[in-house]
């Protein structure tokens, strides 16, 4: 009796698990699902992680897709620039499924490999159009201001996205960039020579600007120096004139009183002799030390 009860319980559990597998499905965090009824998709995508109810096949069927960004790189391909240079390019692309119910019927049940094949064809066409409208100097240039890589990447991305939208593929381009640039061996040396010539032009322009700036600075410095010298000479002439005028006044006084002039010279000589801490040994009979003979102390001594 107990064995029969255990068998019944196990059978019931298996039936419940089987029923869950038939009538429910789970959507994970990184997934988006499309639920079809007799092959026709439902009105909206199922992109919230949860457990959902469904009717078993063939009434309803679930298609799951990874909604994370897919990354791939196209093949190295040749394209001709307007100036006749064959350029080799490779592009990397990040894309994701933005509308699963539009995506899965276009690519045999939602094949990512088939989607990337279609995307690569669109990239090839967009690259040819963009490269065909830009000269080699926009890709390789000694002057960074002349490079247009970012603008060309944006243009390729815009062309591909417009094409995807026009065909309702349910794909969104997240990012796109040029990964590799190459040149055929036959034109590599010519390109290097052109780059060298352009670099030499930049060097010549920098030297010319530097010399012009140096000349400008030197001329300014010479003008300032000349102005300083002129001002100094003018000040010296003015001071010399004031000194001559003052000397002329003193000379007139000394001409009227020669003894005063002699006395002043003797005082100056004494002052110069005693301008430091020194010990003087002198003959008071010799000028200018003869002045000490008339001091009051000497008179009293005598």
RABELFEN-V474214 format. One record per run of one state. SS is the DSSP state (hx for helix, st for strand, lp for the rest). FROM is the first residue (numbers start at 1). LEN is the number of residues. If there is no record, write none. Layout:
BEGIN
ss	from	len
SS	FROM	LEN
SS	FROM	LEN
END
This chain:
BEGIN
ss	from	len
lp	1	1
hx	2	22
st	24	4
lp	28	3
st	31	7
lp	38	2
st	40	2
lp	42	4
st	46	1
lp	47	3
st	50	4
lp	54	6
st	60	7
lp	67	3
st	70	4
lp	74	3
st	77	4
lp	81	5
st	86	12
lp	98	2
hx	100	4
lp	104	8
hx	112	20
lp	132	4
hx	136	3
lp	139	5
hx	144	3
lp	147	2
hx	149	18
lp	167	4
st	171	13
lp	184	1
hx	185	72
lp	257	1
hx	258	16
lp	274	15
hx	289	6
lp	295	1
hx	296	6
lp	302	1
END
